[in-house]
Amino acid sequence: MLINIRKFLKSVSLAMFPRKCIGCQTPDFWICQKCLSTIPKSFENPLPWSFSAFEYKNRIIRKAVWLLKFSKKYSVLDDLAYLINRRFGELLEKEKLTEKELILIPIPITKRSRSVRGYNQSVLICKILVRNRENVTIEDSVLVKTKNHLPQNKIKNRNERLNNVKNSFRVKNIERVKGKIIILVDDVVTTGATLKEAKKVLVEAGTKKVLGFSIAH
């Protein structure tokens, strides 16, 4: 029943807001199957404990992230969902993790960004990751943003990025993360400053292990 409702809502959305593939202009997709097959996986990451599904330099991924963050076209995640989940599965296998051990924590965004966008894209990515993973938990209120800093994509200097997010997070409910394995989820990792700052407060709160996962780097 739920699947039928989802298909119905998708058909309504397609009728009201026609889509064209950002790679080849094929109708009814943000990213068609042919273009999906051309997207290489990521083999590098700025942080040894973090994993990215794709490289941001890829033209299709770059456009997809822009649609997600700045054009309110979060349905682009549906077209990427299979590949994102496959990459996430590779992370779990590499780290020898079971689903019952995991808590996904989306990187919180500033109140200003939330007000403009209407949603936190990292929460939406988490929801993609728990599809068909009933034992994986999302905690989207544990990690709290403590200040409205400048968006990281507006800052090019590495040191300025580090200072921009310094002391910008706190853990709200320590008992929910103490002794747990956490995967921080973000859309794009550049220098890794945001993930490192978030990891720092989670480690201080007593987590067992902290990893990172993003769509791209």
C-alpha positions as CSV (number, residue, x, y, z in Angstrom):
1,M,0.0,0.0,0.0
2,L,2.8,2.4,1.0
3,I,4.6,1.6,-2.3
4,N,1.4,2.4,-4.3
5,I,1.0,5.7,-2.5
6,R,4.6,6.6,-3.2
7,K,4.1,5.7,-6.9
8,F,1.0,7.8,-7.1
9,L,2.6,10.8,-5.5
10,K,5.6,10.5,-7.8
11,S,3.3,10.4,-10.8
12,V,1.5,13.5,-9.6
13,S,4.8,15.3,-9.0
14,L,6.0,14.4,-12.5
15,A,2.8,15.7,-14.1
16,M,3.1,19.0,-12.2
17,F,6.8,19.5,-12.4
18,P,8.3,17.7,-15.5
19,R,11.8,16.5,-15.1
20,K,14.7,16.2,-17.6
21,C,17.9,14.3,-17.0
22,I,20.7,16.7,-16.0
23,G,23.0,14.6,-18.1
24,C,21.2,14.1,-21.4
25,Q,17.8,15.8,-21.1
26,T,15.9,12.5,-21.2
27,P,12.4,13.3,-19.8
28,D,10.9,12.0,-16.5
29,F,14.3,11.7,-14.7
30,W,16.7,14.0,-12.9
31,I,19.3,11.4,-13.7
32,C,18.4,8.6,-16.2
33,Q,19.8,5.1,-16.0
34,K,22.2,5.6,-18.8
35,C,23.8,8.6,-17.2
36,L,23.8,6.9,-13.8
37,S,25.9,4.1,-15.3
38,T,28.6,6.7,-16.3
39,I,29.1,8.1,-12.7
40,P,32.3,6.7,-11.2
41,K,32.5,5.8,-7.6
42,S,34.8,7.8,-5.3
43,F,38.1,6.2,-4.2
44,E,39.5,9.0,-2.1
45,N,38.4,11.1,0.8
46,P,40.0,14.0,2.7
47,L,39.5,12.0,6.0
48,P,40.6,8.4,6.5
49,W,37.6,7.7,8.7
50,S,35.1,9.1,6.2
51,F,33.6,7.6,3.0
52,S,32.0,9.4,0.0
53,A,29.9,7.8,-2.7
54,F,31.0,10.0,-5.6
55,E,33.4,12.8,-6.6
56,Y,32.0,16.3,-6.6
57,K,34.0,17.1,-9.7
58,N,31.7,14.9,-11.7
59,R,29.4,17.2,-13.7
60,I,26.2,15.1,-13.0
61,I,26.9,14.8,-9.3
62,R,27.7,18.5,-9.0
63,K,24.4,19.4,-10.7
64,A,22.5,16.9,-8.6
65,V,23.9,18.5,-5.4
66,W,22.9,21.9,-6.6
67,L,19.4,20.7,-7.3
68,L,19.2,19.2,-3.8
69,K,20.6,22.2,-1.9
70,F,19.6,25.2,-3.8
71,S,16.7,24.4,-6.0
72,K,14.5,22.3,-3.6
73,K,14.6,19.4,-6.0
74,Y,15.2,16.8,-3.3
75,S,13.6,14.1,-5.4
76,V,16.9,13.9,-7.2
77,L,17.9,11.6,-4.4
78,D,15.4,9.0,-5.6
79,D,17.4,8.6,-8.8
80,L,20.6,8.3,-6.9
81,A,19.3,6.1,-4.1
82,Y,20.4,2.8,-5.5
83,L,24.0,3.9,-6.0
84,I,24.2,5.8,-2.7
85,N,22.9,2.7,-0.8
86,R,25.3,0.4,-2.6
87,R,28.2,2.7,-1.7
88,F,27.0,2.8,1.9
89,G,26.8,-1.0,2.0
90,E,30.5,-1.0,0.9
91,L,31.3,1.1,3.9
92,L,29.5,-1.2,6.3
93,E,31.3,-4.2,4.8
94,K,34.7,-2.5,4.9
95,E,34.3,-1.5,8.6
96,K,32.6,-4.9,9.4
97,L,29.6,-3.2,10.9
98,T,26.2,-4.7,11.5
99,E,23.0,-2.6,11.2
100,K,22.0,-3.0,14.8
101,E,25.2,-1.2,15.9
102,L,24.6,1.9,13.9
103,I,23.2,5.3,14.5
104,L,23.1,7.8,11.7
105,I,23.4,11.5,12.6
106,P,22.8,14.0,9.9
107,I,25.0,17.1,10.1
108,P,22.7,19.9,11.3
109,I,22.4,23.1,9.2
110,T,22.0,26.7,10.4
111,K,18.6,28.0,11.2
112,R,19.0,30.5,8.4
113,S,19.6,27.7,5.8
114,R,16.8,25.6,7.2
115,S,14.4,28.6,6.9
116,V,15.4,29.3,3.3
117,R,15.5,25.6,2.2
118,G,12.7,24.2,4.2
119,Y,14.6,21.0,5.0
120,N,18.0,19.6,6.0
121,Q,19.4,17.7,3.0
122,S,21.5,15.4,5.3
123,V,18.3,14.2,7.0
124,L,16.9,13.3,3.6
125,I,20.1,11.4,2.8
126,C,19.8,9.5,6.0
127,K,16.3,8.5,5.1
128,I,17.7,7.1,1.8
129,L,20.2,5.1,3.7
130,V,17.7,3.4,6.0
131,R,15.5,2.2,3.2
132,N,15.5,-1.6,3.6
133,R,17.6,-1.3,6.7
134,E,15.1,-1.5,9.5
135,N,17.6,-1.9,12.2
136,V,19.5,1.3,11.5
137,T,18.5,4.3,13.6
138,I,18.5,8.0,12.7
139,E,19.0,10.5,15.4
140,D,18.4,14.0,14.0
141,S,18.1,15.9,17.2
142,V,21.2,14.7,19.1
143,L,23.8,16.9,17.4
144,V,22.9,20.5,17.7
145,K,24.2,23.6,15.8
146,T,25.2,26.2,18.3
147,K,25.9,29.1,16.0
148,N,25.0,30.5,12.6
149,H,28.3,30.5,10.9
150,L,29.0,31.3,7.2
151,P,28.2,28.5,4.7
152,Q,31.4,26.5,4.2
153,N,31.0,26.7,0.4
154,K,31.5,30.4,0.6
155,I,34.9,30.1,2.2
156,K,37.9,28.9,0.1
157,N,40.8,29.1,2.6
158,R,41.3,25.9,4.5
159,N,42.2,27.6,7.8
160,E,39.3,29.9,7.6
161,R,37.0,26.9,7.0
162,L,38.4,25.3,10.2
163,N,37.8,28.4,12.2
164,N,34.4,29.0,10.8
165,V,33.0,25.8,12.2
166,K,35.0,25.8,15.4
167,N,32.8,25.2,18.5
168,S,29.7,25.1,16.3
169,F,28.2,21.8,17.6
170,R,27.2,20.3,20.9
171,V,25.6,17.0,21.9
172,K,22.1,17.4,23.3
173,N,21.4,13.9,24.8
174,I,24.7,12.3,25.7
175,E,23.1,9.0,26.8
176,R,21.8,8.4,23.3
177,V,25.3,8.3,21.8
178,K,27.5,7.0,24.7
179,G,29.1,3.8,23.7
180,K,27.5,3.8,20.2
181,I,28.9,3.6,16.7
182,I,28.0,6.8,14.9
183,I,28.0,7.5,11.2
184,L,27.9,11.3,10.5
185,V,26.0,12.0,7.2
186,D,26.6,15.1,5.1
187,D,26.0,16.0,1.5
188,V,29.5,17.2,0.4
189,V,32.9,16.9,2.2
190,T,35.6,19.4,1.0
191,T,38.3,19.9,3.7
192,G,36.4,17.7,6.2
193,A,36.3,20.6,8.7
194,T,32.6,20.2,9.5
195,L,32.9,16.4,10.0
196,K,36.0,16.8,12.2
197,E,34.3,19.3,14.5
198,A,31.2,17.2,14.8
199,K,33.3,14.1,15.5
200,K,35.2,15.9,18.2
201,V,32.1,16.6,20.3
202,L,30.7,13.1,19.8
203,V,34.0,11.6,21.0
204,E,33.9,13.9,24.0
205,A,30.4,12.6,24.7
206,G,31.7,9.0,24.9
207,T,30.8,7.4,21.5
208,K,32.5,4.1,20.7
209,K,33.4,5.0,17.1
210,V,32.6,7.8,14.7
211,L,32.7,7.5,10.9
212,G,31.5,9.8,8.1
213,F,29.5,9.3,4.9
214,S,28.7,11.8,2.2
215,I,27.3,11.9,-1.3
216,A,30.4,13.5,-2.6
217,H,33.8,15.0,-1.8
